[in-house]
């Protein structure tokens, strides 16, 4: 049983007419007996203490203004006698509310306590119309006595600049509830169901593999190390055979390739080189006109493991031998147990700070170094008593540690990170993830992220349906949907490439992409006089028509759609928060209205680019949130039938279409650098740019983001479908390419 201390907040309107302006004026009263009350949890005690103000606060003559009308301070004090976290929640329990949605907003701040985790601060959060409980957030106490978390709750009635007479005579009554939320991981910091999903479900299997995500996203869009993999062009080997090894051994302090053979790169044979080892990035070492293997595959101090083929390039990671003298081996060495990103948008490469430094005698503890990060690639830096830990552009991970040498590799980034999305906390995959393969509907997919509701978003990896494992197939276009010419009457899409919108697909005499409507997954009236008319979800875009045709043939035809979640697909049509945002430096008198042929930008572009230049990537930061709250921006939140979180617009002829494209933000979270393609798991089995569903700008023609950068919506791009599996689907397998998760 929870005892819930309460703050009662009452706002009652008094009508007062002022010449030329009509505002609602309010009298505000906070009532209720605010005595301390105790909340008990296993192994600990929480108490709630209010400020020293009198029980009743009266504020008269309230009108729209920038200052808060109601401010309430309170503290939550915890004593936790256990060695695990003790959790609590703050909730605004709204018992009466006749204000329009968003007329009242609130801000919650904390005192940034030195111990535990307070409820996250919220600024200018709209209060929805109607009654019910609105979660303010979760907090946690660590082990200790009388730990204080202090909060200030402020409620505002802001001047919106438009007539607000609809909120005259409105009434609002609410109270703050404090609930204990058990012990262990803090709720709201992981996807729903993460700790309770059965181990035979996909969500449970991912939990068993990763346990929890990391706060890795610090520099949006930075790939980290590494600019992705290093790479080189293989056109010099055209018509020749490549020598490779399937493994290696160390002999006399040098690499010898094992399982040596050759392959011919033509007819996509080059893709068979993935996960193989080659001698050097110099073609004279690996290319030969005959199929006889080269002989220079032994006595090497460096070898390359091929990780990806993209275009005409081979991408790899280096394996290097670091010799160690007996004197050096007997020294105390340093290694790092982790790293975090540092740096800025202007850095051309990701930068890192090494963390969790451990210092041990190398010879006595060499096994402890395996899997850890060296300080640098030469010995003296590693046994220095004052190692340099900051601004690393390359990481060095120990693969083998012996008395006389270390084998290290320059690893590519490979993490599961976390950030907020519309449903809560999302776990996303980033870099060279190698255990996010899923077989579903006979095709191979890659896991992109787990959303806050616990559903698992997938993107296509291999469209070819095979009786054997489809995840084992490599090819330049396998990740793109196959749409045959003439598959949809009136559309001219190719086998793989499609237009987002047509420049010759007319409505009457009007070209769709020559208006702001052309950025939409769905769109409204071309050349309208308002934003709402232009972007109403009435007509299907060409890219949506293609996805529907593909969905009918590949998902619905096999009744696979019953396993799909009705999740949000974000086609963010919001205009920039900064109304003066002007990256392309348009000289028009009016911009950023979002309708007809008025030039301007959309929110997704503001998250990426400078407000004054399309050549500077220092936007407001990528985000997985399509709105500020559940009810915000529903015009952009495409769902099939769910209208609680989305717009329910993707139901046609009583058929739900639970399909979309990734957002550009999701591509950046996966490891792409802003404005370019970086080698990561999303690049596997691709050889070109593919559409996202993130609008960019209108410059006289509509532009939408691809996985690389902006593209005119009337141009061709590849179609790469994305779907979302329900959190309770069961699977077998381990998620690797050779043993993928297979949905039952």
C-alpha positions, 0 to 999 in steps of 0.5 A: 500500500502506498501513501501518497502525499498530495499537493492540490492545485486549483485554478478557477477562472474569472471572466474579465473583458479588456478593450481590444483584448479578451483574456481569461483571468484566474484565481489560483489556490493550492489547498490540502494538508501538506504534512510529511508522510512516509513511504516504505520500500523494501530495505529503505524509507522515503519521506516527502517534505514540502516547503515552509510556505503556508498550506494555502497559496493564493494568486489572483488575476492570472492572465497569459504571461511568461512567468509561472503562476504556480511554483511549488517546492518539495523534497523527497528524502530517502534512506536506503539500507540495501546495496541496490537502487530504491526507486520512486516516481512522481506523478501529476494526478489531474482530477479536473481539467477543462483547459484545452490541450497545451494551454497549461504547461509545466516545468520540473527542475531538480537540485542535481543531488550528489547521490542517486538519480533524481527525476529528469528535468522537464521544461515547458511540457504541455499538460493535455486536456482532460483528467488522468495521471501524467507521469513526471518521471522516475528517481532512484536512491543509492545506498545511504541515509537521509539522501535529499532530492529537491524539486520545483514544479512550476505551472504556466499559462503562456501567451500564445499570441493568438486568441485564448478565449476558449480557455475562459471559465476553465478549471484545473485541479491536480495533485502530485503523487509520490510512489515507491517503484521497487528496487533494482534498475530504475524504471524508464531507463530501459525499454518496456519489458526489458527485464521481464521478457521471457528468454525465448522471445526476441526481446529476452534474447537481446537482454541475455546478449547485452544485459543493458545499454550504455550512455554512448551517444555523446557526440551526435553523428560521430562514428567514433574511431575510426571514421568507420573501417579503413579501406582501399579500392580494389579496381586495381585487381580487376581481372585478377585473383585475390589471395586470402586466408581464413585465419592466422597463426603466430610463428616467431613473433609474426603472422602466418595466414592459414587456409590460404586460397584465392577468389575471383572478384568478378560477378560479385565474387568479391563479397566472399572476401568478407571475414577473410584475412589478407596480407596488406592494403597493397595490391602487389601483395594480394593480386595475381593474374592466375589462381595460384596463391601468392607466397607472401602470406607468412612472416607478416607483422600486420594483417587485415580482416575484411569487414565490408565491401561497398562500391569499389572498396574493401573495408577492413580492420588491422591486426598488428603485433607489438613486440615486447622486450623482457624489461618492458614485460616486467613493468607495470602496464596500464589498460582501459576497461572502457571509453567514452566519446569526446570532441565536437561536430568540427572533428573530422574523426571521432575522438575518445577518452579512455576510462576505467584505467587499471595498472598491473604488472604485465608479465604476471597478469597478461591474461587480464589484458586480453579484451582490454584497450591499450593506451597506445600502439607503442610499449612505452605509452602503456607503462607510463605512470602518467598515460595520455587518455584524452582525444584518442582517434583510434582504439587498440584492443588486445587480442592475444597477450604473450611474454614477448608480444601483444596482438592488438586490433583496431576495432570498429565501433560496436555498441548498443546505446540508449536514448529517449524516443516517443515511448520512453527509453530506446536501445539502439545498435551502432557500428559493426554489430554482428549479432543483430541478424533476424530471419522473418518472412523468409528474408534476412533483416538487421535489428536497428533498435528496441523502442521504448515500448519494447518492440524491435525495429528491423530494416531489410538486409536480404530480400531473397527468400531461401530455404537455407539461411538468407543472412549468409548471402552477400551482394550489392543490392540485396538490402533493397526491395525488389519492385518490378517495372509495372508492378503498380499501374501508373508508376515507373519505379525500377527493380530497386530504385524509386522516387519519393515523389514524382516531378511529373506526377500531377494533380491537375496541372500541378507537380507534386514535388514543386510544392511543400507537399512533396516531402510527405509520406502522405500529403494534402492539398497541393498549393494550399493556403495553410500548412494544415491543408498542405500536409494533411494525410490524405494522399499517398506518396509514391514511396508509400505506394511502393511500400504497400505493394511490397508489403502485400506481396511479401508480408501480408501474403504469408500472414506475417503481419500478425507479428508486427507492432503498430509502431510510430513511423516518423515523417517529421513535418514540423517546421524549424523551432527557430523561425529564422533558421536559414541554412541555404540563405534564401533571400525570400521575404517569407520562409518557413511556413511549410505550404504552397511554394514558400521556401523553407526547412523542416525540423529534421534538417534543423537537427543536422545543419547549422542555421546559417550554412548547409556546409556546417553540421552543428544542428540541434542534435539527432533525436528519436522523438517525433514530438515533444509529448504523446499528443504533439506532432501527430500529423507526422507520427504514422501508425496503422490504427493506433491513435493514442500515440500516432495518427492511424493513417496507414489503414487503407480499405480496412487493411493495416499497413505496419511498414515504413522507412528509417529516419535519418536520425536512426541512420545517424544513431547507427553510426553514419557521420553527418553528410556522408556514409560511414561503414557500419551494419546498415551499409552491409549488402548495399551499393548506393543511397536509399530513402529515409522518411525524414523531410529536409527542405523545400527550395522550389523542389521538395528534398528528403534525406537519404542515408547519405544526405539530402536528395531531390524527392523526384530523383531515384533512390533505393527502397529499403523497407523497415518493420517493427516486431512485437516484443513477445515474438519467440525466436531461436538462434543467436543473432549472428550471420551464420546463426541468426534469430529466426522468428517462430 
